[in-house]
Amino acid sequence: MADNLARTIGVLVWVMLLIVSLRYATDFWLLSFVYSFQLHIAAAAAAASLACLLFSGFRRGRYLLAISLLLAGHSIVMKREFLPPMQAQPSESETPFKLLSFNILGTNFRNGERIAEMITASGADVAYVFEAEPIAPYLETLKATYPYRIGCGESTPTCDLVLLSRHPIVSRTVSSLSDLRRDRFAIADIALGGRLIHFAAAHLSKPYYDDYHSEELEQIGYQIQRIGGTFVLGGDFNSGTIAPDMQRFLRDNKLTATGEEPATWPVIADRLGIAIDHIFVSAGIDARKLMRIEDNMGSNHFGLTADLAVR
């Protein structure tokens, strides 16, 4: 009985590992979201393989365990590739600033006022808010702290993406990343520390919507390379950094994360979830601290704050 159960589990583990391993052969859009869970799937497969070895005579479990550990290890290596370099102590010539990024959930109206109060109290110099309609009634209140804005009637009629700033916006760009959703990419040029910084906010489609996710990343990459200069890119990418299209995007555009990325989705999984919300920076920006906003305030995402500095 135990041997039969172990063999059944073994077959299921083989299937799981095969699906995850397909990433090394093809970036098929239907499996793209699965690739973000490579570490989770590999860890579950390792636990199942070990159980088969310990409680039955299923000797092939050792091969499954070895493959599971290899896949888990490689997922960790891939995540660490995009960590920011170790920085020396801040110098007097640096200009520190703080960024907030939060998908607040478009139907989360009961918490709109509380979210607006949190943003005001956050100390962020710039805030990216996605599915932002719940804070629309409080934009005038937010204006006292953030007098400069993109979204919800400023540069766009839609209220999906909102970019708030304490500092004057020198120039602004709003565009649609694809024909699936409107106005989900915005760039605000803001002068900090004697340098013009391109603050870019992005809300990407889910990776299992055909090839939209990869094409939207390509569109963002095109804008980054066309404009050049120093970028602070954040938002809801609906994908982890270990997904193949995310790996290509970060490498091609020479972007790094701003710290060890905390899980932001699903909120029910808390710290066992995955990071699909990100804050990336280009050369010229030092990352000091990346933190999760621990109160999700009714959203299906956790928000992020990053302490950064302009060299």
C-alpha positions in Angstrom: 0.0 0.0 0.0 2.8 2.4 1.0 4.7 1.6 -2.2 1.7 2.2 -4.4 1.1 5.5 -2.7 4.7 6.5 -3.1 4.7 5.6 -6.8 1.5 7.7 -7.3 3.1 10.7 -5.5 6.3 10.1 -7.5 4.4 10.4 -10.8 2.8 13.7 -9.6 6.2 15.0 -8.6 7.6 14.1 -12.0 4.8 16.1 -13.7 5.3 19.1 -11.4 9.1 19.1 -12.0 8.6 18.6 -15.8 6.3 21.6 -16.0 8.6 23.9 -14.1 11.6 22.6 -16.1 10.0 23.6 -19.4 11.2 27.2 -18.6 14.6 26.1 -19.8 13.3 25.1 -23.2 10.5 27.6 -23.9 8.9 30.7 -22.5 5.4 29.6 -23.2 2.9 32.3 -22.0 0.4 29.8 -20.6 3.1 28.6 -18.1 4.6 32.0 -17.5 2.9 32.5 -14.1 3.8 29.0 -13.0 7.5 29.9 -13.5 7.1 32.6 -10.8 6.4 29.8 -8.3 9.5 27.7 -9.2 10.9 27.9 -5.6 7.5 27.0 -4.1 6.9 24.1 -6.5 10.5 22.8 -6.1 10.2 22.9 -2.3 6.9 21.0 -2.3 8.4 18.4 -4.7 11.4 18.0 -2.5 9.2 17.4 0.6 7.1 14.9 -1.3 10.2 13.1 -2.6 11.8 12.9 0.8 8.5 11.5 2.2 8.6 8.8 -0.5 12.1 7.9 0.5 11.5 7.8 4.2 8.2 5.9 4.3 8.5 3.5 1.4 10.9 1.7 -0.8 10.5 4.1 -3.7 14.1 4.4 -4.6 13.6 6.7 -7.5 12.6 9.3 -5.0 16.2 10.2 -4.6 16.4 11.4 -8.2 13.2 13.4 -7.7 14.7 14.9 -4.6 18.0 15.8 -6.4 16.1 17.5 -9.3 13.8 19.4 -6.8 16.8 20.7 -4.9 18.5 21.8 -8.1 15.4 23.7 -9.3 15.0 25.3 -5.8 18.6 26.3 -5.7 18.6 27.8 -9.2 15.5 29.9 -8.4 17.4 31.4 -5.4 20.4 32.1 -7.6 18.1 33.8 -10.2 16.5 36.1 -7.5 19.9 37.1 -6.1 21.2 38.1 -9.6 19.1 41.3 -9.4 19.8 42.3 -5.8 21.4 45.8 -5.5 25.1 46.0 -5.0 26.4 46.5 -1.4 26.6 50.2 -0.8 29.0 52.1 1.4 27.8 54.5 4.1 25.8 57.4 2.6 27.8 60.4 1.7 26.9 64.1 2.2 26.7 64.4 -1.5 23.8 62.0 -1.8 20.1 63.1 -1.8 17.9 60.6 0.0 14.2 60.1 -1.0 11.5 57.6 -0.4 9.1 55.8 -2.9 5.8 54.1 -2.1 4.2 51.6 -4.5 0.8 50.0 -3.8 -2.0 48.3 -5.8 -4.9 49.1 -3.5 -7.6 47.1 -5.4 -10.1 48.9 -7.5 -13.1 47.7 -5.5 -11.6 48.5 -2.1 -13.7 51.6 -1.5 -14.3 51.0 2.2 -10.6 51.6 2.9 -10.0 54.5 0.5 -9.8 57.1 3.2 -7.5 55.0 5.4 -5.2 54.4 2.5 -5.1 58.1 1.6 -4.2 58.8 5.3 -1.4 56.1 5.2 0.1 57.6 2.0 0.1 61.1 3.6 1.8 59.7 6.7 4.3 57.5 4.9 6.9 60.2 4.3 7.2 59.1 0.7 8.5 61.7 -1.8 6.7 59.9 -4.6 3.9 57.4 -4.5 2.6 55.1 -7.2 -1.0 53.9 -6.6 -2.6 51.3 -8.9 -6.3 50.6 -9.2 -6.6 53.9 -7.6 -10.3 54.8 -7.8 -10.9 54.2 -4.0 -8.7 57.2 -3.2 -10.3 59.5 -5.9 -12.6 61.2 -3.3 -9.5 62.1 -1.2 -7.3 63.6 -3.9 -7.9 67.1 -2.7 -6.9 66.2 0.8 -3.8 64.4 -0.6 -3.0 67.6 -2.6 -1.8 69.3 0.6 1.1 66.8 0.9 1.4 65.8 -2.8 0.6 68.9 -4.9 1.8 67.3 -8.1 -0.1 64.4 -9.7 -0.6 62.2 -12.8 -3.9 60.3 -13.1 -7.5 60.7 -12.2 -8.1 63.8 -14.3 -4.5 64.9 -14.5 -3.0 63.9 -17.9 -5.4 61.0 -18.1 -9.2 60.6 -17.8 -8.8 57.2 -16.2 -8.3 56.5 -12.5 -6.3 53.3 -12.6 -2.8 54.6 -12.2 -2.0 57.6 -10.0 1.4 59.1 -9.4 1.7 61.5 -6.5 4.8 63.8 -5.9 5.9 66.3 -3.3 8.3 67.7 -5.9 7.5 69.6 -9.2 7.0 67.3 -12.2 9.2 68.8 -14.9 7.6 66.7 -17.7 5.2 63.8 -17.9 4.3 60.9 -20.2 1.3 58.6 -20.0 0.8 55.7 -22.3 -1.0 52.4 -22.7 1.3 49.3 -22.7 -1.1 47.3 -24.9 -4.6 47.4 -26.2 -5.8 45.4 -23.2 -5.8 48.3 -20.7 -5.5 52.0 -21.0 -3.1 54.4 -19.3 -1.1 51.9 -17.3 2.3 53.4 -17.7 3.4 56.9 -16.6 6.7 58.6 -16.4 7.2 61.8 -14.3 10.5 63.6 -14.6 11.5 65.1 -11.3 14.7 66.9 -10.3 16.4 65.5 -7.2 19.9 66.1 -6.1 20.8 68.1 -9.2 19.7 65.2 -11.4 16.6 64.6 -13.5 15.1 61.3 -12.4 12.5 59.4 -14.5 9.9 58.1 -12.0 8.1 55.4 -13.9 5.0 53.6 -12.7 3.7 50.5 -14.4 0.7 48.1 -14.1 1.1 45.1 -16.3 -1.4 42.5 -17.5 -1.4 39.1 -16.0 1.2 36.8 -17.6 -1.4 34.2 -18.6 -3.2 36.6 -21.0 -1.6 35.4 -24.2 1.7 37.2 -24.9 0.6 40.5 -23.5 2.9 40.5 -20.4 6.0 40.0 -22.5 5.0 42.5 -25.0 4.2 45.1 -22.3 7.7 44.5 -20.8 9.2 45.1 -24.2 7.2 48.4 -24.5 8.5 49.6 -21.1 12.1 48.5 -22.1 11.7 50.5 -25.4 10.7 53.6 -23.5 13.6 53.2 -21.0 16.2 52.8 -23.8 14.7 55.6 -25.9 14.7 58.1 -23.0 17.9 57.0 -21.3 19.0 58.5 -18.0 18.2 57.5 -14.5 15.0 55.5 -13.8 13.0 54.5 -10.7 10.5 51.9 -12.0 7.9 50.4 -9.7 4.5 48.8 -9.8 2.4 45.7 -10.1 4.2 43.5 -12.6 2.0 40.4 -11.9 5.1 38.3 -12.1 8.2 37.4 -10.1 11.7 38.3 -11.2 12.5 34.7 -11.9 10.0 34.5 -14.8 11.9 34.3 -18.1 10.5 37.5 -19.6 11.2 39.4 -16.4 14.8 38.1 -16.4 15.3 39.3 -20.0 13.7 42.7 -19.2 15.9 43.4 -16.2 19.1 42.2 -17.9 18.4 44.1 -21.1 17.6 47.4 -19.3 20.3 47.0 -16.6 17.9 47.3 -13.7 18.2 46.0 -10.2 15.8 45.4 -7.4 16.0 47.6 -4.3 16.6 44.8 -1.7 15.5 41.3 -0.8 12.0 41.3 -2.2 9.2 40.5 0.2 6.1 38.5 -0.8 3.3 40.8 -1.9 0.7 38.4 -3.2 -1.5 36.6 -2.4 -2.1 38.3 1.0 -3.6 35.1 2.5 -0.2 33.4 2.1 1.5 36.3 3.9 5.3 35.8 3.7 4.9 32.4 1.9 3.6 34.2 -1.2 5.6 35.6 -4.1 6.8 39.1 -5.0 4.9 40.3 -8.0 5.1 44.0 -7.0 8.5 45.5 -7.5 10.7 48.6 -7.3 13.6 48.6 -9.7 16.3 51.2 -10.2 19.0 51.9 -12.8 22.6 53.1 -12.3 22.8 56.3 -10.4 20.3 55.4 -7.7 21.5 53.7 -4.5 19.0 51.3 -2.7 19.1 51.6 1.1 16.0 49.7 2.3 13.0 47.9 0.8 10.1 47.2 3.1 6.6 45.7 2.8 3.6 47.7 4.1 2.4 45.1 6.5 -1.2 46.3 6.6 -2.8 45.4 3.2 -5.8 47.6 4.1 -8.3 45.4 2.2 -6.2 45.1 -0.9 -5.3 41.8 -2.5 -1.6 43.0 -2.6 0.8 44.2 0.0 2.4 47.6 -0.8 6.1 48.5 -0.8 8.3 51.4 0.3 11.9 51.9 -0.7 14.4 54.2 0.8 16.7 55.4 -2.0 19.3 58.0 -2.7 20.5 59.9 -5.7 24.3 59.7 -6.1 
